[in-house]
Amino acid sequence: MNEASPSASVPPPQHFRAPLTERLGVAAAAILLIALTVGAGTLAAAMLAENAVVALVLAVLALAVGSMAALVSREAASRWRLQATIFAGRLTGFLPRRRGFVMGERTELSVTIADIDRIETREEMFSSLGVTTSQRAFELVMANGARLFLGADRAMLPAHFGRIVERLGKEIADRGMVDGDAGFMLVAGVKVPDWTAPSLTPADIDRRIRARNRTPVLLLIAAGFTILARFMGGD
């Protein structure tokens, strides 16, 4: 009777990296937002003498959409570098600095899964120039009390870190929702509370979710206003 080889009981490696289509899609979204920013900014300059009010609105739109373009551009670059593998009881990979709105440390990931006590997660909300967005953050809490920020899945972008933690087979503790400091339009100076911070109340959570759900509509309005202004101002 043939004995099974020792390696037969070891599950194959599970690799986590954004699919090529997803990486290209995020890059395309960045290009689209950059084009919209340039278009709004150019129109604002062109219409300044003709209609100062419209020019001011376009300038504000260019600033708001430009911040989103900067964020998505950084996200696109991060998605090409971010990768993780679960194999033989270990979580390994590379975590770039940009793995959430708050910049972290570049980390060569190498963790024994048995040493993970639990995974904590929470929703972090950010508002800037009337636009509200969020991210779901994940942090590994080790048995010795050490903590490792794994990363955060941003709203309106495909989830990545959520897929990883689901496969780790560890307790996931949801710590609710907190407000973050958007800094300068989520591009610089972004901060979040310590993980010991209490969650927002259910009423506040409901208000934040409604505000976040309005963001895609605001972006569509910005795009439509830019196109309309171009049509009305162009010869």
JOVENFEN-V393801 format. One record per backbone hydrogen bond with DSSP energy under -0.5 kcal/mol. CO is the residue of the C=O (numbers start at 0). NH is the residue of the N-H. If there is no record, write none. Layout:
# JOVENFEN-V393801
CO,NH ; CO,NH
This chain:
# JOVENFEN-V393801
4,7 ; 5,8 ; 6,9 ; 8,10 ; 12,14 ; 13,85 ; 14,16 ; 15,83 ; 18,22 ; 19,23 ; 20,24 ; 21,25 ; 22,26 ; 23,27 ; 24,28 ; 25,29 ; 26,30 ; 27,31 ; 28,32 ; 29,33 ; 30,34 ; 31,35 ; 32,36 ; 33,37 ; 34,38 ; 35,39 ; 36,40 ; 37,41 ; 38,42 ; 39,43 ; 40,44 ; 41,45 ; 42,46 ; 44,47 ; 46,50 ; 50,54 ; 51,55 ; 52,56 ; 53,57 ; 54,58 ; 55,59 ; 56,60 ; 57,61 ; 58,62 ; 59,63 ; 60,64 ; 61,65 ; 62,66 ; 63,67 ; 64,68 ; 65,69 ; 66,70 ; 67,71 ; 68,72 ; 69,73 ; 70,74 ; 71,75 ; 72,76 ; 73,77 ; 74,78 ; 75,79 ; 76,80 ; 77,80 ; 77,81 ; 82,93 ; 83,15 ; 84,86 ; 84,91 ; 85,13 ; 86,89 ; 88,112 ; 88,113 ; 89,86 ; 89,91 ; 90,110 ; 91,84 ; 92,108 ; 93,82 ; 93,95 ; 94,106 ; 96,98 ; 96,103 ; 98,151 ; 100,102 ; 106,94 ; 106,108 ; 108,92 ; 110,90 ; 110,112 ; 111,114 ; 112,115 ; 114,116 ; 114,142 ; 117,140 ; 118,172 ; 119,138 ; 120,174 ; 121,136 ; 122,177 ; 123,134 ; 124,179 ; 125,132 ; 127,130 ; 129,131 ; 130,127 ; 132,125 ; 133,154 ; 134,123 ; 134,136 ; 135,152 ; 136,121 ; 137,149 ; 137,150 ; 138,119 ; 139,141 ; 139,147 ; 140,116 ; 140,117 ; 141,144 ; 145,141 ; 147,139 ; 147,149 ; 150,137 ; 151,153 ; 152,135 ; 153,156 ; 159,162 ; 159,163 ; 160,164 ; 161,165 ; 162,166 ; 163,166 ; 163,167 ; 164,167 ; 164,168 ; 164,169 ; 170,118 ; 170,172 ; 171,173 ; 172,120 ; 172,174 ; 175,122 ; 176,199 ; 177,124 ; 179,181 ; 180,190 ; 181,185 ; 182,184 ; 183,186 ; 183,187 ; 187,183 ; 190,180 ; 193,196 ; 200,204 ; 201,205 ; 202,206 ; 203,207 ; 204,208 ; 205,209 ; 206,210 ; 207,211 ; 208,212 ; 209,213 ; 210,213 ; 211,214 ; 213,217 ; 214,218 ; 215,219 ; 216,220 ; 217,221 ; 218,222 ; 219,223 ; 220,224 ; 221,225 ; 222,226 ; 223,227 ; 224,228 ; 225,229 ; 226,230 ; 227,231 ; 228,232 ; 229,233
